[in-house]
């Protein structure tokens, strides 16, 4: 699994981004751990992950976190993670 994480400030400006790669299965616990590792890389507090967030990510391959999703104060418009799904060649 490859996850592209990006911090968006002021409309569509990507302030920071990273691509995180792992062989772990997509489970709630694994996503929570991956999110902590991604946020550590981006020097960003970890947002609160709830079950509905996980279900959205699993279904749609993306998830946005807004400042209200963080316990600590953050200066960003939103933080987005996206599962980069490679299309299979025929």
C-alpha positions as CSV (number, residue, x, y, z in Angstrom):
1,X,0.0,0.0,0.0
2,X,1.2,3.5,-0.9
3,X,-0.3,6.5,0.9
4,X,0.2,10.0,-0.3
5,X,-0.1,12.4,2.6
6,X,-0.3,16.2,2.1
7,X,-0.8,19.3,4.2
8,X,-2.9,21.9,2.4
9,X,-2.7,25.6,3.3
10,X,-4.5,28.4,1.6
11,X,-6.7,26.8,-1.0
12,X,-4.7,24.3,-2.9
13,X,-1.1,25.0,-2.0
14,X,0.7,21.8,-0.8
15,X,2.8,22.9,2.1
16,X,4.4,19.5,2.8
17,X,3.8,16.0,1.4
18,X,5.2,12.5,1.6
19,X,4.6,9.1,0.2
20,X,4.4,6.3,2.8
21,X,4.8,2.7,1.7
22,X,4.0,-0.4,3.7
23,X,3.1,-4.1,3.2
24,X,0.6,-4.0,6.1
25,X,-3.0,-4.9,5.6
26,X,-5.6,-2.1,5.9
27,X,-7.1,-2.5,9.3
28,X,-8.2,0.2,11.8
29,X,-5.2,-0.5,14.1
30,X,-2.7,-0.4,11.2
31,X,-4.1,2.8,9.7
32,X,-3.8,4.4,13.1
33,X,-0.2,3.4,13.4
34,X,0.5,4.4,9.8
35,X,-1.1,7.8,10.5
36,X,1.2,8.3,13.5
37,X,4.3,7.5,11.4
38,X,3.2,9.8,8.6
39,X,2.5,12.7,10.9
40,X,5.9,12.2,12.6
41,X,7.5,12.5,9.2
42,X,5.6,15.7,8.4
43,X,6.2,17.1,11.9
44,X,2.5,17.3,12.4
45,X,0.4,16.3,15.4
46,X,-1.6,13.1,14.8
47,X,-5.3,13.7,14.2
48,X,-8.0,11.7,16.0
49,X,-9.0,8.7,13.9
50,X,-12.5,7.3,14.5
51,X,-14.2,4.3,13.0
52,X,-16.2,6.3,10.5
53,X,-12.9,7.8,9.2
54,X,-11.5,4.4,8.7
55,X,-14.6,3.2,6.8
56,X,-14.4,6.3,4.6
57,X,-10.8,5.7,3.8
58,X,-11.4,2.0,3.1
59,X,-14.3,2.7,0.8
60,X,-13.0,5.8,-1.1
61,X,-9.2,5.6,-0.7
62,X,-8.9,9.1,0.7
63,X,-9.5,11.0,3.9
64,X,-9.3,14.6,5.0
65,X,-8.6,15.9,8.5
66,X,-9.5,19.5,9.4
67,X,-8.1,21.5,12.3
68,X,-11.0,20.5,14.5
69,X,-9.9,16.8,14.1
70,X,-6.7,17.6,16.0
71,X,-6.3,17.8,19.7
72,X,-3.5,20.3,19.4
73,X,-3.8,23.6,17.6
74,X,-2.7,23.4,13.9
75,X,-2.3,26.0,11.2
76,X,-3.6,24.3,8.1
77,X,-6.6,24.2,5.9
78,X,-6.7,20.4,5.9
79,X,-4.5,17.3,6.0
80,X,-5.3,14.7,3.4
81,X,-4.2,11.1,3.0
82,X,-4.8,9.1,-0.2
83,X,-4.3,5.5,-0.9
84,X,-2.5,5.4,-4.3
85,X,-4.0,2.5,-6.1
86,X,-2.1,1.3,-9.1
87,X,-4.2,0.2,-12.1
88,X,-3.4,-3.2,-13.4
89,X,-2.2,-3.5,-17.0
90,X,-4.0,-6.0,-19.2
